[in-house]
Amino acid sequence: MEAKNNKTPHDFFLPDFCQAQSLFLVVLVTELLAVLFTAFDWSSQASFWSILAIYSVSIQMVTLFSIASLCLLRNWLSNFDDWMAGLLSLSIILFFTLLFSLMVIVFYWILPIDLTDSFQLNFIFRNILVSSLIGAATLRYFYLQLQYRKQLTLQTSAKLDALQARIRPHFLFNSMNVIASLTQIDADKAESAIEDLSDLFRVTLDNAQEMIPFQQELDNAKKYLSLEQLRLGERLVINESIDKQSLSVLIPPLSLQPLLENAVYHGIQPLPEGGEVDLKAIIENGKLLVSVSNPKSTQKDHHGAGIALSNISERLDMLYKGKASLQVEETDKQYQVTMKVPVTV
């Protein structure tokens, strides 16, 4: 029989039974089934523990031999279509069910215990039926579980793309406003700003990676700041304190620039005298801490800032599964946002 599907084992619905965790869960569920069967079959004339021992040994033997075979054959089975792989997996389970059912009957012959032919046939038929129902239901569960994980991954990816798309136009519109304001003041600076904007968008739009080094994200952010400094001049002062070890840490693209944009538009721009934006990056307790602080404006409209921070927070939650965070600290005079992400290189 030839394989028809060359999907990777990682995309295969059958769990990796070679892993200790998978083996433990299967053995545990099998023992619960043994207890359940014993409860239905137990009577006052028989010992509960004796019946449980018989069920446990017989069911566990079928289970252990089945999952051992599926462990060894998983890579081979993953080459088939899902329905064929499921049929072959079920056939393996039924094979061991039949094998151990026959071994039990042979054991009774050796004792010797006189078993009628009808009892033997009913015994084998019942075991095959129960095993096929439980095996098919279990394999179906594994298949649906994989489909759910795939759907969740697609939804997460689509949401990340949507959030990314919401950030990029926001930056584009603000940058175009900067250039528009420069065209009537200084044509040379406007041309320089257009070149910086072109370089920045070439980097960000061509980057299809989910994660990039902090060094690259920092370089992109500096291109943005150069545009803003053309517009604000001496009103905008940037102070940097960057730990060199942080430069190789991977972070989501366009996660730093919106933080700086908030600091400029909601902190520096409303102040006639301008102010300083402090950018710091350090590694602490296995996490990269990136903080952006700015003087706090007396204006109450922070709607745009809230949207951008909410977008970044959602991206961090989806990418790091709760292991990253975005914290906001406010005082009467200062506003600070700190992004914490696990260190990955």
C-alpha positions, 0 to 999 in steps of 0.5 A: 500500500502506497502513501498518498499524503506527505504531510509532516508528523507534526501535522498528524492527528495521532499523538506521539505515544513515545512521549512519557506524558502521552503514555501516562494519560493513555494508561490512566484513561485505560485504567478508568475504563477497567474500573467502569467495566468492573462496576457493570460486571460486578456482582455480590458473588464475585470479588470486585478486586478480582474482576478489576484485576482481570479487566485491568490486565487484559485492557492494559495489555491491549492498550500498551501493545497498541500504543507501542505499535502506533509509536513505532509506526507513527511516521509511516502512518502520517504519510497517508490520508487521515481517513486511511491512517485512522483505519490502519490505526484502528486495525492495529488496535483490533488486531491486538484485541483479537490476539489477547482475546484468543490468549485468554481463551487458550488460558482457560483451555489450559486450566482446564475450564470447559467453555462452550463455543457460543461463549468463546464467540460471544467473548471475542465478538464483545471484545472486538465490538467494544474495542472498535467503538472506543478506538474509533471514538478516541481516534476521532477525538484526536482528529478533531483536536488537531483540527481545532488547533489548526483553526485556532492557529489560523485565527490567531495568525489572521488576528495578528495580521489585522492588528499589524495592519491597523498599526501600519496605516496609523504610522503612515498617516502620521508620517505623511502629515510630517512630510506635508508640513515640511513641504512648505517650510523646507523642501530639502528636509521634506525630500530627506523625510520621504527617503527615510519613510521609504527606507522604513517602509521597505524594511517593515513591509518586506519583513514577513517574519513573526519575530525580529532582533531588537537591534532591527526593531530599534533601527526602524524606530530610530528612522521614525524618530528622525522624521519626528525630529524634523517636525519638532526640532529642538522640542524633541529630545531622545535619551537612550540607555540600551543594554548591548545584550538586549540587541539580539533578543527577538521581539515582534516587529513594530512593537517599539515604534508605536510606544515611541509614537505615543510618547511623541504625540501624546506627551511631547507634541502638546507641550509648547516647550517640548520634552524628553523621551527616555528609551531604555532596554535591559535584560532582567530575570530572563526577560527583556524590559523595554521602557519608554517614558515621557512628560505627561501632558495636561490634555485628557485625550488619550484615545489614540494612545489607548488603541495602540497600546491595546493592539500591542498588548493583544499581540504580546498575549497571542505570541507569548501566551501570557508570558509577556506584558505591557505595563503603564505607570503614571504620575502627575508629571510622567507617563511610562510604558514598559514592555516585558518579553521572554528572552529568545535569541 
